[in-house]
Amino acid sequence: HCVPNYHLYSIQCDKRDQLAKHLDRLRIGNGVYYPGALHLQPCYRSLGYKKGDFPVTERVTKRILSLPMYAEMTAAQRNAVIHGVRSFFK
């Protein structure tokens, strides 16, 4: 008898950094929570992986952007996010 509370809504965009700046100008929160592939992080260096070993992961980490998502989000706030993203692509 629970309702899930999603906390991340992540999308992929080839122009992620430009989209993030556009949303920033509109004062719409966004974030890159995983900026680098895990296999390239210093804490996993001992595993011996190198750049190019997981090309899909490396590509996705350059494209992923999280948009606002929280339980108390109103329809007006949701529509502002939708409009902000759509306006970038026009």
Long-range contacts (C-beta under 8 A, 24 or more apart in sequence): 5-70, 5-71, 6-69, 7-69, 7-70, 8-33, 8-66, 8-69, 9-66, 9-67, 9-68, 9-69, 10-64, 10-65, 10-66, 10-67, 11-64, 11-65, 11-66, 11-67, 11-85, 12-60, 12-63, 12-64, 12-65, 13-63, 13-65, 14-63, 15-88, 16-62, 16-63, 16-64, 16-65, 18-88, 19-65, 19-85, 19-88, 20-65, 22-84, 22-87, 22-88, 23-67, 23-84, 23-85, 23-88, 26-80, 26-84, 26-87, 28-67, 28-68, 28-80, 28-81, 28-84, 29-67, 29-68, 30-65, 30-66, 30-67, 30-68, 31-65, 31-66, 32-64, 32-65, 32-66, 33-66, 34-61, 34-64, 35-61, 36-61, 37-61
